[in-house]
């Protein structure tokens, strides 16, 4: 796979950012244009290297030169900015967006809008006269309606918040049943905590991890790390001197490449984000299953990657890659391992 900056198109940002809005992730809608562009660029910076894995100066210089950017006398921050601008302009040209006499934020906003319009049209959503916020809301509602129907939930006259709540409840009920947990009279927070604890304990038994004197958060961290290392061994990934985030990212890349091969998608000279985009178009369900299974099944939703719909990084990967975003209130704290 190609990890060159040229392969990391802006499309990858939208794919990763979108996965942050799975049912078990926070799903706030941006309410201002300036904040939209700001969040967009945060994902963009992480995508070209200064995220979980980091980027050394040699990689940064190589990527700048590949884009035809002069590097002499420029520090990392300056080069990052110029790389971002070059990539935005490249993506704008691919989308037939004029770049003359436009500042960086304006161009980034137009690229983001064009990408959302493409996604909306693929879902048969009318785009005329709609801004970023409206399109994002319409896309999210469409996705929730599709997910609800797959779970046998009626969607008539339900807004996004109602559908999201119904989906969360249905998924929790399903998982609780699998784990032998009764659901009668339990609210979403209580049920989430019980399902989460049961899921972690199940993993503990399978992995042979000691739980004596440990809180659920600490146990969950150990489970996550053990699973990542086990996956690394399966994919012949060395762990020497690497953080758990770095190992998890390499595992994720390998899993995505394997899924692409299974689906007949070429990975030659493509970044991981490009490959994810193609997998999403061909079989979004398998991609979501892959990203969701990187942690504790349904609790993996909202993780980088995402996922995702997510990702990236938009799903809240911190403290060694564990889930930081939960359902709500106390449940969110319980899941924030």
N, C-alpha and C positions, 0 to 999 in steps of 0.2 A: 504494500500500500504506500502511496505517496503521502508524506507528511509535510511537503512543501507548503509554504504560505499561499502559493498560487492555487492550491487545491482547496484551501479553506475559504470558500465563498461565503457571502453574506447569507445565502440560503441556509447554511448550517446554523447560523444564529437563530433564525426563525424556527428551525426544527427543534433545536435545544430549548429555546425559550418556550415553545408551545408545550413541550412535555412537562413544564412546571405546573401546568394547569390540570393534571389528572385529578381524579376525585379525592385522593387522600393528600393532595397538596393545597397550599393556600392558593386562592384563585382571585386575587384582587385585580380589578380592572383599572388600568392607568387612566387618570382623569385629566392630564394636561399634556400638551404637545412637547414641552420642554422635558418633562419627566419621561415621556415615551422615548425620546431620542437618548436621554441619559441612560435609561435602563437598557436600551438597544446596544449602546456602546459599551456598557459594562460587560455584557455577554460577548461582544466583539473582541474586547481586550483579552478576556479569558480564552477565547477561541484561538487566538494566535500565539498563545504560549504562556502568558503570565497568569495562569490559572492554577490548577492543582499540581501539574507536573513541573511548571516553571520552565524557563528558557535561559540558556546561558548566552553570553555575549557573542560567541561564535555563531550560534544558530540565528540570533537576531541579525547579525551582520550579513550572513548568507541569505537570509530571506529578503533583506532590504536590497541587496545587490541583484537578486533574482527579479525583483520588481523594477530594476533600473534606478534605484535610489542611491544617490551619492552618500557615503557613510563617513567620510573624513571630517573629524572635528565635531561629530554629533554624539550626544549621550543617548542612553537607552530610551529615555522618555521622549526625546525628539524623534528618534527613529520609529518608535511605536506609533506616534501620531502620524508620521508620514506614511507608514505602512497602512494604517487604517484609512487614510485619505485615498491612497492608491487603490486599495481594495474596493472601497465604496465607489470610486469612479469606474473601476473595471466592471463592477456589478451593474452600475447605472447604464453603462454602454450596452451591456448584454440585454438590458430591459428596454433599450431604446429611449432612455431618459437623457435629455440634454443636460450637459454639465457646465456649459459656459456661463460665467457670471453668477455662479451659485456658491454660497459658502458651504462649509462642511455639514453643519447641522441641517440646513435646508435639503441638501442632497441625501443625507442619511434618512431624513423623514420621507422623502419621495420614494426612495428605494424600499423602505419599510412598508409604505402604503401600497406600492406596486406588488410586493410579495403577498401582502394580505389580500389584495384584490384577486391575485391568481388562486390563492387557496379558497377564497370565497366562491369564485366561479366554478371551481372543481366540485363544490358542494351545492351547486345550483342556487347560490345566494345572490340576490341582486346587489350590485355594487355602486350604482350611479348615485352620486351626491352624498356618499357615506364617508365619514372621516375614520381615522385609525381606531378610535374608541368604539364607534358603532360597529365597524366591521369585526373587531375582535369579539365584541359581545354576540354578534350574530353567528360567528363561527363557533364560538363556545357553546351557544345554545343548540346549534345543529349537532355538534359532537355529543352533547349530553343527551339529546333526544335519541340519537343512534345507540348510545350505550344503554340508555334506559330500556329501549325496545328489546335489545339483546337479553336483558335481564327480566323481560316480561312485565315491565313497569309501564303503565299508561302515561302518555305524555300530553294529552289534551288539556289545553288551557293552563299549563304549568310553566312558570318562569324558570330561569336558570337556577336560582337558589333552591326552589322547591325540588327540582329534578336532582340537583346535586345531593340534597339531603336524602331523597328517596333511594338514590343509587348507593350512597354510603350505607344506609340501613340494610339494603338488600344484600350487599356484599358482606357486611358484617354478619348478618343472619346466616348466610351460606357458610362462611368460614366457621362461625360458632357451631353450627350443626356438624361440620366435619370434625371439630375438636371435642364434640360431646358436651358443649356448653348450652345451658338453657337460656332462652332469650326473653321469656315472659316477664313483663314488668320492668325491664331494664332500659334505661335511657342510652343514648348513643355513647356518651362518655364512659359510663360504667361498662357497657358491652365492649367498647374498644379496649379498655384496660384489661379486661378478662381475656379477650381473644389474643391481645398482644402478649400478655404474660404466658398464656398457654402455648403460643407459637414459639416463644423463646425457650421455654422449658422443654418443648419437644425437640428442638434443635440441640439443646444441651445434652440430652440423653443420647442422641445420635452421635454427637461429637465427643462424648465422654469428658465434658468440662465440669470441674468442681464448682459448686455453687455455695458452699458453706461460708457464711459470714459476708456474703456479697449482696448488694442491692441489684434490682432488676436492670438498672441502667448499665452497671458494670458488667453484668452477665451478658447482656445484649451486645456490648462492645466486644467482648471476648468471642462470642459466637460469630459476629460479623468478620472479625479478623481471621478467625479459624477457617471460615468458609472462603474468604478471599485467598488465603494461603493455599488451601486445598485446590482451589481452581487454578492458581498459579502453577502448582505442581503438575496438574493435569495437562496444562498447556505448555509445560517446559519453560516457564518464565522464572528467571532468577530473581531472588528477593534480597540479595546481599546489598546492604546499604540503602535500601529504598524505603520510603514511608509507605504506610498502608494505602494512602491515596494513590501513590504512584503505581503500586502493585495492582490495585483495583482498576485503575485506568487501563493498564496494559491488558489485564484480563478481559475487560470490556471490549477493547479493540479486537482481541482475538475472537471473542464470541461473535461479535458483529461480522467479522470477516468469514467465520465459519457459516453463519446463517446466510450470508450473501452467496456463498458457494452452493449451499443447499438449494437456494432459490434460483441458481443459474445466473447470478449477477457478478460481473467481472469486478475485481478489486484493483486491477493494474492502474498505476498512476492516479489513484483516487485517495482522497483523505477519508478518514473515518466518517466525518460528517456527510461527505458526498455519498458514501455507501449507505449510511443510515437513511438519507433522503430517498435513494432508489428503493431500498427495502420498504420504506413507508409507503411508497407509491404502489409497490407490488403486493405487499402483505403487511398492512399496518398492525394487524392482530398479533402476528408472530413477533414483530419488533417490540410491541408493548409487553408481550409475555416474557421476552428475553430480558428487557430492562427491569420488569417487575420482579423477576426471579433472582435478581442480583443480590437481594437482601432477604427479608422474611416474607416471601410470597407477596401477598397483597400490601404489606407494609413497605415493600420496595417501591411502590408507585410514588412518583414524584422525585425519585432519585435520578441522577444524571443520566445522568442522564439522563438529563433525560432525555433526560425520557420527554426521549421521549419523546410522544408529547413530553418533553422534559428535559430535560435536561439539562442537559446539561447541567447540567450545572445549575439550571434554573430551579432544580428541585431541592436545593438546600443541602449540599454536601459539606459537612464540617466535622471537626473533631474525629478525624480518621475515617471519614466517609460515611458515617452513620446518618440515619434519617434525623433531620432536625424539625421537619414540618409534620404536624400531626393533624388531627381532626379538629379539635377545638378545646379551649380551656385546659382542664387538668389532663385530658386525654392527650393533648399535644405535648405536654410535659412528659407524660408517661412514655410516649413514643420517641421523644427526643433523646435517643440513647447517646 
